[in-house]
Amino acid sequence: MRAFLLACVAGAAASKSYLAWTADSFIQHGVEATRFYGEATLYEGYEAAYALTRNETYAEWYQDQIDGAVVLENGTIRNWNYSFYSLDDYRIGNNILWWYERTHEAKYKQAADIIRSQLDRHPRTPTGGFWHRAPSYPNQMWLDGIFMADSFYAKWTSLFDADNETAWDDIARQYDNIEAHTRNRTSGLLVHGYDESKKAVWADPVTGAAPLVWGRAVGWYFMSLLEVIPLFPKSHPGRTRLTEYFTTLAAGLKRAQDERSTGWWLIMSEPYPGAAGNYIESSASAMFTFGWLKGIRLGLLDEDRYLEPARKAYRSLTERFVKANDDGTLNWEGTVEVGSLGSNGTYEYYISIPLEVNDHRGAGSFMLASYEMERR
């Protein structure tokens, strides 16, 4: 098996399919089988790799990561806490639904239903938004949480409750709340989150908004819009609103793209691009590149306006953040470890966080960008 994997790695590297090279490399590196959102993001990259190559090795490896480690044979989720409410934990529901659509095995539907039921009990802000985590972040909505929970909420609804107008209204409300409180109408970008109670140390006393635009949070939100827009009923007004949220953010990202590197800064708020300690961050740059490419494919963005900047951004990803190893595998570099509004939300906080090598959130996003580039 090891010899076979090494041969796959060598073949992918030689063919310059970055999607296959990354997929083969991370199998070789080893990935802890968990249900956490970093692994869930990487697994989405394997869904893309399988869609493009139909390489059963990827599907077999992926299922081994899910069965037993995440979804048990009786349809429960390993070590699931039914009274812990964190949006981060819900992201794996998308991966579970991918396996349900592929196999129609009841255990995957049952596991997804556990997460869906948890959403019904999840604490909310006075205007109906999901708390990012209870009790840690009361009345706070973060851009990250939209990707973690609402993509799953929409996917589950589209599969099993598509005529439920109330559910679609509720899903749209999550995006509407974020837009109402975090969008900068001048730059077109969104700050990391907001506190509806305005009690957090970082919260603006009038709007409750966080002070800074953190790239990866914007990336999570950008990707979630692309996941959810196609699922919305065409007759529902939320679909039009979400499409506008996506296209206006895409335009803001075009203005924010660094001219020299063609990537995006860790902290994107003025006056910080180019400031001491700031840097071009790989996970957000991959997310934005992916978002532009998929947006073009879905007909949401003008190819004449966005394709060339997307190509430049993708080239920068491969040249700046992909490092070849002597054994034929690659490393993915330049991904910030974390960014949290459990902090004071200052510039000094964000730039103090170290970088990771082979971070699954960055690598998974790069795989998605590679899928969009290679399928063209």
ZAVOTOR-188371 format. One record per residue (C-alpha): x, y, z; residue number from 1. Coordinates in Angstrom, 3 decimals, always signed. Example, Ala and Ser with C-alpha at 12.3 -4.5 7.8 and 13.67 -1.06 7.14 Angstrom:
<atom <+12.300,-4.500,+7.800>,1>
<atom <+13.670,-1.060,+7.140>,2>
//
This chain:
<atom <+0.000,+0.000,+0.000>,1>
<atom <+2.800,+2.438,+0.892>,2>
<atom <+4.540,+1.754,-2.424>,3>
<atom <+1.258,+2.355,-4.239>,4>
<atom <+0.734,+5.689,-2.462>,5>
<atom <+4.274,+6.802,-3.221>,6>
<atom <+3.707,+5.983,-6.884>,7>
<atom <+0.489,+8.029,-6.847>,8>
<atom <+2.281,+10.961,-5.236>,9>
<atom <+5.046,+10.849,-7.808>,10>
<atom <+2.579,+10.625,-10.666>,11>
<atom <+0.482,+13.544,-9.435>,12>
<atom <+3.552,+15.724,-8.940>,13>
<atom <+4.856,+14.908,-12.391>,14>
<atom <+1.490,+15.682,-14.017>,15>
<atom <+1.253,+18.984,-12.120>,16>
<atom <-2.288,+18.296,-10.982>,17>
<atom <-2.103,+20.221,-7.755>,18>
<atom <-5.420,+18.736,-6.658>,19>
<atom <-4.199,+15.142,-6.992>,20>
<atom <-0.758,+16.018,-5.635>,21>
<atom <-2.296,+17.561,-2.514>,22>
<atom <-4.734,+14.687,-2.061>,23>
<atom <-1.999,+12.072,-2.391>,24>
<atom <+0.351,+14.033,-0.151>,25>
<atom <-2.049,+14.332,+2.763>,26>
<atom <-2.859,+10.638,+2.636>,27>
<atom <+0.880,+10.086,+2.860>,28>
<atom <+1.303,+12.646,+5.647>,29>
<atom <-1.524,+11.056,+7.637>,30>
<atom <-4.709,+12.801,+8.768>,31>
<atom <-6.185,+12.238,+12.209>,32>
<atom <-9.735,+10.958,+11.757>,33>
<atom <-11.870,+13.504,+13.618>,34>
<atom <-15.130,+15.373,+13.166>,35>
<atom <-13.626,+18.824,+13.690>,36>
<atom <-14.069,+21.565,+11.121>,37>
<atom <-10.450,+21.598,+9.944>,38>
<atom <-10.675,+17.973,+8.912>,39>
<atom <-14.183,+18.576,+7.522>,40>
<atom <-12.727,+21.256,+5.238>,41>
<atom <-9.949,+18.949,+4.085>,42>
<atom <-12.466,+16.186,+3.425>,43>
<atom <-14.387,+18.566,+1.176>,44>
<atom <-11.177,+18.809,-0.824>,45>
<atom <-11.230,+15.026,-1.217>,46>
<atom <-14.823,+15.235,-2.423>,47>
<atom <-13.546,+17.586,-5.123>,48>
<atom <-10.600,+15.311,-5.923>,49>
<atom <-12.929,+12.357,-6.319>,50>
<atom <-15.355,+14.368,-8.473>,51>
<atom <-12.543,+15.327,-10.848>,52>
<atom <-10.559,+12.075,-10.995>,53>
<atom <-13.006,+9.311,-9.986>,54>
<atom <-10.047,+7.780,-8.196>,55>
<atom <-11.602,+5.230,-5.836>,56>
<atom <-8.542,+5.386,-3.600>,57>
<atom <-9.707,+8.812,-2.459>,58>
<atom <-13.234,+7.611,-1.702>,59>
<atom <-11.982,+4.535,+0.172>,60>
<atom <-9.542,+6.584,+2.252>,61>
<atom <-12.204,+9.198,+2.972>,62>
<atom <-14.772,+6.637,+4.079>,63>
<atom <-12.206,+5.097,+6.418>,64>
<atom <-11.823,+8.563,+7.975>,65>
<atom <-15.589,+8.839,+8.571>,66>
<atom <-16.832,+5.353,+9.414>,67>
<atom <-16.204,+4.479,+13.029>,68>
<atom <-14.170,+7.594,+13.764>,69>
<atom <-17.105,+9.957,+13.168>,70>
<atom <-20.270,+8.031,+12.251>,71>
<atom <-20.952,+4.813,+14.132>,72>
<atom <-22.857,+1.871,+12.708>,73>
<atom <-25.900,+2.686,+14.835>,74>
<atom <-26.163,+6.155,+13.273>,75>
<atom <-24.780,+8.111,+16.209>,76>
<atom <-21.745,+10.405,+16.138>,77>
<atom <-18.736,+9.371,+18.164>,78>
<atom <-18.442,+11.378,+21.399>,79>
<atom <-21.189,+13.793,+20.388>,80>
<atom <-22.252,+16.134,+23.187>,81>
<atom <-25.987,+16.780,+22.924>,82>
<atom <-25.830,+19.741,+25.316>,83>
<atom <-22.779,+21.560,+23.884>,84>
<atom <-23.708,+24.236,+21.383>,85>
<atom <-20.835,+25.253,+19.133>,86>
<atom <-21.372,+26.051,+15.460>,87>
<atom <-17.868,+24.779,+14.667>,88>
<atom <-19.012,+21.250,+15.466>,89>
<atom <-21.783,+21.285,+12.867>,90>
<atom <-19.575,+21.624,+9.783>,91>
<atom <-18.950,+17.870,+9.606>,92>
<atom <-22.650,+17.497,+8.806>,93>
<atom <-21.928,+18.477,+5.200>,94>
<atom <-19.465,+15.622,+4.857>,95>
<atom <-21.896,+13.195,+6.431>,96>
<atom <-24.553,+14.260,+3.927>,97>
<atom <-22.093,+13.711,+1.083>,98>
<atom <-21.801,+10.113,+2.202>,99>
<atom <-25.560,+9.795,+2.515>,100>
<atom <-26.041,+11.024,-1.062>,101>
<atom <-23.346,+8.639,-2.273>,102>
<atom <-24.528,+5.493,-0.450>,103>
<atom <-28.066,+6.176,+0.870>,104>
<atom <-27.057,+4.305,+4.021>,105>
<atom <-29.404,+5.097,+6.886>,106>
<atom <-26.593,+5.650,+9.399>,107>
<atom <-25.470,+8.801,+7.589>,108>
<atom <-28.989,+10.251,+7.550>,109>
<atom <-29.393,+9.442,+11.235>,110>
<atom <-26.083,+11.121,+12.085>,111>
<atom <-26.984,+14.215,+10.066>,112>
<atom <-30.337,+14.377,+11.839>,113>
<atom <-28.515,+14.582,+15.188>,114>
<atom <-26.803,+17.775,+14.066>,115>
<atom <-29.987,+19.168,+12.552>,116>
<atom <-31.843,+18.573,+15.827>,117>
<atom <-29.056,+20.320,+17.721>,118>
<atom <-29.660,+23.420,+15.591>,119>
<atom <-33.275,+23.495,+16.800>,120>
<atom <-32.007,+23.752,+20.396>,121>
<atom <-29.095,+26.090,+19.675>,122>
<atom <-29.239,+29.418,+21.586>,123>
<atom <-30.083,+32.505,+19.519>,124>
<atom <-29.709,+36.257,+19.632>,125>
<atom <-32.846,+38.384,+20.137>,126>
<atom <-33.107,+38.777,+16.331>,127>
<atom <-32.838,+35.027,+15.709>,128>
<atom <-29.163,+34.549,+14.886>,129>
<atom <-27.279,+31.522,+16.166>,130>
<atom <-24.783,+32.241,+18.952>,131>
<atom <-21.344,+31.241,+17.780>,132>
<atom <-20.899,+29.136,+20.891>,133>
<atom <-22.786,+28.814,+24.154>,134>
<atom <-22.075,+29.832,+26.820>,135>
<atom <-18.694,+31.213,+25.686>,136>
<atom <-19.868,+33.832,+23.181>,137>
<atom <-23.389,+34.941,+24.120>,138>
<atom <-25.270,+36.898,+21.446>,139>
<atom <-22.246,+36.877,+19.143>,140>
<atom <-22.400,+35.978,+15.444>,141>
<atom <-19.123,+35.403,+13.592>,142>
<atom <-18.618,+35.026,+9.859>,143>
<atom <-16.989,+31.672,+10.612>,144>
<atom <-20.230,+30.357,+12.055>,145>
<atom <-22.117,+30.896,+8.820>,146>
<atom <-19.810,+28.416,+7.075>,147>
<atom <-19.878,+26.025,+10.011>,148>
<atom <-23.642,+25.775,+10.472>,149>
<atom <-25.747,+27.422,+7.804>,150>
<atom <-24.310,+25.588,+4.805>,151>
<atom <-25.313,+22.362,+6.552>,152>
<atom <-28.707,+23.779,+7.548>,153>
<atom <-29.403,+24.641,+3.902>,154>
<atom <-28.115,+21.325,+2.557>,155>
<atom <-30.174,+19.270,+5.003>,156>
<atom <-33.259,+21.363,+4.246>,157>
<atom <-32.809,+20.979,+0.488>,158>
<atom <-32.606,+17.202,+0.832>,159>
<atom <-35.284,+16.474,+3.419>,160>
<atom <-37.524,+19.518,+3.972>,161>
<atom <-37.322,+21.550,+0.778>,162>
<atom <-40.867,+22.948,+0.975>,163>
<atom <-40.369,+24.380,+4.462>,164>
<atom <-40.573,+28.114,+3.812>,165>
<atom <-39.956,+28.871,+7.479>,166>
<atom <-36.641,+27.031,+7.388>,167>
<atom <-35.488,+28.937,+4.291>,168>
<atom <-36.503,+32.200,+5.947>,169>
<atom <-34.469,+31.221,+8.996>,170>
<atom <-31.400,+30.333,+6.914>,171>
<atom <-31.589,+33.646,+5.055>,172>
<atom <-31.946,+35.467,+8.390>,173>
<atom <-28.484,+34.289,+9.470>,174>
<atom <-26.878,+35.939,+6.429>,175>
<atom <-29.092,+39.023,+6.742>,176>
<atom <-27.996,+39.530,+10.339>,177>
<atom <-24.321,+39.257,+9.428>,178>
<atom <-24.762,+41.712,+6.573>,179>
<atom <-26.662,+44.225,+8.684>,180>
<atom <-23.975,+44.382,+11.351>,181>
<atom <-20.580,+43.592,+9.781>,182>
<atom <-20.508,+44.894,+6.181>,183>
<atom <-18.408,+47.976,+5.470>,184>
<atom <-20.300,+49.720,+2.680>,185>
<atom <-17.200,+51.558,+1.499>,186>
<atom <-14.792,+48.637,+1.131>,187>
<atom <-17.441,+45.983,+0.525>,188>
<atom <-15.724,+43.744,+3.101>,189>
<atom <-17.061,+42.371,+6.378>,190>
<atom <-15.524,+42.521,+9.837>,191>
<atom <-15.058,+39.294,+11.779>,192>
<atom <-18.373,+39.347,+13.624>,193>
<atom <-20.643,+41.282,+15.958>,194>
<atom <-22.105,+41.149,+19.447>,195>
<atom <-25.812,+41.888,+19.472>,196>
<atom <-25.619,+42.736,+23.176>,197>
<atom <-22.634,+45.070,+22.550>,198>
<atom <-20.927,+43.741,+25.690>,199>
<atom <-17.773,+42.144,+24.219>,200>
<atom <-14.563,+44.074,+24.816>,201>
<atom <-14.118,+44.555,+21.067>,202>
<atom <-17.736,+45.459,+20.239>,203>
<atom <-18.542,+48.851,+18.762>,204>
<atom <-20.844,+50.565,+21.295>,205>
<atom <-23.342,+51.521,+18.581>,206>
<atom <-23.287,+48.626,+16.077>,207>
<atom <-21.759,+45.829,+18.145>,208>
<atom <-19.355,+45.122,+15.265>,209>
<atom <-15.814,+43.824,+15.647>,210>
<atom <-13.148,+46.316,+14.547>,211>
<atom <-11.191,+44.390,+11.895>,212>
<atom <-11.551,+42.405,+8.671>,213>
<atom <-9.806,+39.068,+9.227>,214>
<atom <-9.210,+37.311,+5.919>,215>
<atom <-10.127,+33.740,+6.789>,216>
<atom <-13.435,+34.735,+8.366>,217>
<atom <-14.345,+36.520,+5.138>,218>
<atom <-13.244,+33.413,+3.239>,219>
<atom <-15.524,+31.145,+5.253>,220>
<atom <-18.441,+33.470,+4.550>,221>
<atom <-17.605,+33.769,+0.844>,222>
<atom <-17.501,+29.987,+0.436>,223>
<atom <-20.719,+29.473,+2.363>,224>
<atom <-22.604,+31.847,+0.084>,225>
<atom <-21.531,+29.719,-2.884>,226>
<atom <-22.668,+26.551,-1.127>,227>
<atom <-26.075,+27.917,-0.186>,228>
<atom <-27.176,+30.089,-3.129>,229>
<atom <-27.707,+27.106,-5.503>,230>
<atom <-29.733,+25.306,-2.830>,231>
<atom <-32.239,+28.107,-2.245>,232>
<atom <-35.597,+27.776,-3.999>,233>
<atom <-35.528,+30.081,-7.022>,234>
<atom <-38.782,+31.669,-5.902>,235>
<atom <-37.507,+32.556,-2.434>,236>
<atom <-36.424,+36.219,-2.054>,237>
<atom <-33.471,+35.131,+0.057>,238>
<atom <-31.771,+33.718,-3.005>,239>
<atom <-31.620,+37.150,-4.618>,240>
<atom <-30.316,+38.768,-1.428>,241>
<atom <-27.605,+36.151,-0.951>,242>
<atom <-26.554,+36.513,-4.563>,243>
<atom <-26.127,+40.245,-4.035>,244>
<atom <-24.133,+39.581,-0.869>,245>
<atom <-21.826,+37.327,-2.877>,246>
<atom <-21.332,+39.581,-5.902>,247>
<atom <-20.700,+42.711,-3.856>,248>
<atom <-18.203,+40.851,-1.695>,249>
<atom <-16.473,+39.510,-4.807>,250>
<atom <-16.088,+43.104,-5.985>,251>
<atom <-14.713,+44.164,-2.608>,252>
<atom <-12.172,+41.361,-2.751>,253>
<atom <-11.083,+42.506,-6.194>,254>
<atom <-10.317,+45.941,-4.788>,255>
<atom <-8.524,+44.372,-1.825>,256>
<atom <-6.321,+41.991,-3.863>,257>
<atom <-2.685,+42.930,-3.318>,258>
<atom <-1.266,+44.166,-6.602>,259>
<atom <+2.243,+42.814,-6.106>,260>
<atom <+1.575,+39.351,-4.655>,261>
<atom <-1.957,+38.920,-6.118>,262>
<atom <-2.921,+37.416,-2.745>,263>
<atom <-4.716,+38.896,+0.264>,264>
<atom <-3.495,+40.227,+3.599>,265>
<atom <-4.202,+38.562,+6.936>,266>
<atom <-5.842,+41.787,+8.137>,267>
<atom <-7.563,+43.513,+5.261>,268>
<atom <-8.854,+46.644,+7.028>,269>
<atom <-7.234,+49.954,+6.243>,270>
<atom <-4.607,+51.063,+7.124>,271>
<atom <-3.137,+47.612,+7.794>,272>
<atom <-2.358,+46.124,+4.352>,273>
<atom <+1.423,+46.373,+4.119>,274>
<atom <+1.807,+47.333,+7.786>,275>
<atom <+4.499,+45.843,+9.997>,276>
<atom <+3.535,+42.318,+11.043>,277>
<atom <+0.855,+41.850,+8.394>,278>
<atom <+1.381,+39.269,+5.642>,279>
<atom <-0.248,+37.503,+2.715>,280>
<atom <-2.116,+34.577,+4.296>,281>
<atom <-2.619,+31.337,+2.419>,282>
<atom <-5.975,+29.983,+3.573>,283>
<atom <-7.941,+33.162,+2.864>,284>
<atom <-6.114,+33.637,-0.440>,285>
<atom <-7.127,+30.108,-1.468>,286>
<atom <-10.738,+30.684,-0.379>,287>
<atom <-11.058,+33.890,-2.367>,288>
<atom <-9.473,+32.321,-5.434>,289>
<atom <-11.847,+29.371,-5.183>,290>
<atom <-14.806,+31.700,-4.712>,291>
<atom <-14.061,+33.724,-7.816>,292>
<atom <-13.557,+30.611,-9.953>,293>
<atom <-16.690,+28.862,-8.745>,294>
<atom <-18.657,+32.096,-8.973>,295>
<atom <-17.672,+32.344,-12.640>,296>
<atom <-18.672,+28.714,-13.241>,297>
<atom <-22.075,+29.224,-11.624>,298>
<atom <-22.718,+32.302,-13.730>,299>
<atom <-22.691,+34.658,-10.748>,300>
<atom <-19.567,+36.566,-11.803>,301>
<atom <-18.405,+38.036,-15.095>,302>
<atom <-15.595,+35.919,-16.527>,303>
<atom <-14.082,+38.886,-18.340>,304>
<atom <-13.700,+40.742,-15.071>,305>
<atom <-12.663,+37.988,-12.672>,306>
<atom <-10.933,+35.143,-14.505>,307>
<atom <-7.559,+36.772,-15.074>,308>
<atom <-7.234,+38.033,-11.462>,309>
<atom <-8.262,+34.542,-10.296>,310>
<atom <-5.604,+32.927,-12.466>,311>
<atom <-2.963,+35.278,-11.082>,312>
<atom <-4.096,+34.524,-7.551>,313>
<atom <-3.981,+30.778,-8.184>,314>
<atom <-0.495,+31.019,-9.675>,315>
<atom <+0.591,+32.896,-6.562>,316>
<atom <-0.811,+30.118,-4.359>,317>
<atom <+1.242,+27.476,-6.165>,318>
<atom <+4.433,+29.533,-6.184>,319>
<atom <+4.242,+30.989,-2.674>,320>
<atom <+2.664,+28.305,-0.521>,321>
<atom <+3.284,+24.897,-2.176>,322>
<atom <+6.623,+23.386,-1.163>,323>
<atom <+7.857,+20.132,-2.708>,324>
<atom <+9.416,+17.541,-0.413>,325>
<atom <+12.193,+15.104,-1.266>,326>
<atom <+9.768,+12.147,-1.031>,327>
<atom <+7.555,+13.613,-3.757>,328>
<atom <+4.862,+14.937,-1.445>,329>
<atom <+4.045,+18.597,-0.980>,330>
<atom <+3.633,+20.786,+2.071>,331>
<atom <+1.063,+23.564,+2.252>,332>
<atom <+2.445,+26.593,+4.058>,333>
<atom <+1.447,+30.049,+5.252>,334>
<atom <-1.860,+29.307,+7.028>,335>
<atom <-2.548,+31.129,+10.264>,336>
<atom <-3.317,+28.819,+13.166>,337>
<atom <-6.433,+30.562,+14.448>,338>
<atom <-8.273,+33.847,+14.755>,339>
<atom <-10.856,+34.287,+17.479>,340>
<atom <-13.167,+36.931,+18.846>,341>
<atom <-12.581,+35.258,+22.175>,342>
<atom <-9.709,+37.757,+22.197>,343>
<atom <-9.523,+41.541,+22.410>,344>
<atom <-9.904,+41.669,+18.620>,345>
<atom <-6.931,+43.960,+18.070>,346>
<atom <-4.452,+44.037,+15.206>,347>
<atom <-1.718,+43.035,+17.653>,348>
<atom <-3.688,+39.942,+18.613>,349>
<atom <-4.238,+38.731,+15.053>,350>
<atom <-0.624,+39.182,+13.913>,351>
<atom <+0.676,+37.419,+17.037>,352>
<atom <-0.821,+34.058,+16.020>,353>
<atom <+1.719,+31.622,+14.510>,354>
<atom <+1.563,+30.000,+11.092>,355>
<atom <+0.969,+26.306,+10.503>,356>
<atom <+2.431,+23.902,+7.958>,357>
<atom <-0.074,+21.513,+6.376>,358>
<atom <-3.029,+23.096,+8.111>,359>
<atom <-6.142,+21.286,+6.935>,360>
<atom <-8.229,+24.452,+6.580>,361>
<atom <-5.701,+25.943,+4.195>,362>
<atom <-4.945,+22.747,+2.301>,363>
<atom <-8.621,+21.884,+1.883>,364>
<atom <-9.343,+25.348,+0.501>,365>
<atom <-6.405,+25.052,-1.893>,366>
<atom <-7.796,+21.722,-3.115>,367>
<atom <-11.131,+23.395,-3.853>,368>
<atom <-9.410,+26.189,-5.765>,369>
<atom <-7.379,+23.598,-7.677>,370>
<atom <-10.529,+21.690,-8.566>,371>
<atom <-12.096,+24.796,-10.050>,372>
<atom <-8.920,+25.643,-11.984>,373>
<atom <-8.301,+22.122,-13.273>,374>
<atom <-11.853,+21.438,-14.385>,375>
<atom <-11.868,+24.495,-16.665>,376>
//
